[in-house]
Amino acid sequence: MSYNQQRHEMLRKLQIEQLPTLYAPTEMEEHYHPFGESLPIRSKMPVPGKRCPNCLRRGQTIWVIPGKRCSQCGTEVL
């Protein structure tokens, strides 16, 4: 049994799915855009942000994802 077969068997027994190898895009693939280039950059739904109340009192506007901590002062923003 070769190294690759042993590795494959071990991963299969551990129920680990190995992802396919990534290849560098060819020149033709680099110019192909299946959705076109006319789509706006913000095509995903935006994450709702809140201003950090502690930083806002100090005159700074720091946006934080609700439930996370402010990167400036560490205050949890709910």
C-alpha positions as CSV (number, residue, x, y, z in Angstrom):
1,M,0.0,0.0,0.0
2,S,1.5,3.4,-1.0
3,Y,1.7,6.4,1.2
4,N,-1.3,8.0,-0.4
5,Q,-3.4,4.9,0.0
6,Q,-2.5,4.6,3.6
7,R,-3.3,8.3,4.2
8,H,-6.6,8.0,2.4
9,E,-7.6,4.9,4.4
10,M,-6.6,6.6,7.7
11,L,-8.6,9.7,6.8
12,R,-11.6,7.6,5.7
13,K,-11.6,5.6,9.0
14,L,-11.5,8.9,10.9
15,Q,-14.4,10.2,8.8
16,I,-12.3,13.2,7.6
17,E,-13.2,14.5,4.2
18,Q,-10.2,15.8,2.3
19,L,-10.9,18.8,0.1
20,P,-9.8,18.7,-3.6
21,T,-6.5,20.3,-4.5
22,L,-6.6,24.0,-5.5
23,Y,-5.0,24.9,-8.7
24,A,-3.9,28.3,-10.0
25,P,-6.4,29.7,-12.5
26,T,-5.4,29.6,-16.1
27,E,-5.3,32.8,-18.1
28,M,-8.7,32.0,-19.7
29,E,-10.3,31.5,-16.2
30,E,-8.9,34.7,-14.9
31,H,-11.0,36.7,-17.4
32,Y,-14.2,34.7,-17.0
33,H,-16.7,36.1,-14.5
34,P,-19.9,33.9,-14.4
35,F,-22.0,36.7,-12.8
36,G,-20.6,39.5,-14.8
37,E,-18.8,42.6,-13.6
38,S,-21.9,44.8,-13.3
39,L,-22.8,43.5,-9.8
40,P,-22.3,45.9,-7.0
41,I,-19.6,45.1,-4.5
42,R,-22.1,44.9,-1.6
43,S,-24.1,42.0,-3.0
44,K,-24.3,40.2,0.3
45,M,-26.5,41.3,3.2
46,P,-24.7,43.7,5.4
47,V,-23.9,42.8,9.0
48,P,-25.8,45.1,11.4
49,G,-23.4,47.2,13.4
50,K,-23.8,49.2,16.5
51,R,-21.7,52.0,17.8
52,C,-19.7,51.3,20.9
53,P,-21.3,53.4,23.7
54,N,-18.1,53.7,25.7
55,C,-16.1,55.0,22.7
56,L,-19.0,57.2,21.7
57,R,-18.9,59.0,25.0
58,R,-15.2,59.8,24.3
59,G,-16.1,61.2,20.9
60,Q,-15.0,58.2,18.8
61,T,-17.2,56.4,16.4
62,I,-16.3,52.7,16.5
63,W,-18.7,50.2,14.8
64,V,-19.1,46.8,16.4
65,I,-21.0,43.7,15.5
66,P,-23.7,43.1,18.2
67,G,-22.5,40.5,20.7
68,K,-18.8,41.2,20.1
69,R,-16.3,43.3,21.9
70,C,-15.1,46.7,20.8
71,S,-11.6,46.5,19.3
72,Q,-10.6,49.8,20.9
73,C,-11.9,49.6,24.5
74,G,-13.0,45.9,24.9
75,T,-16.6,46.8,25.9
76,E,-19.1,44.1,24.9
77,V,-21.7,45.7,22.6
78,L,-25.2,44.1,22.8
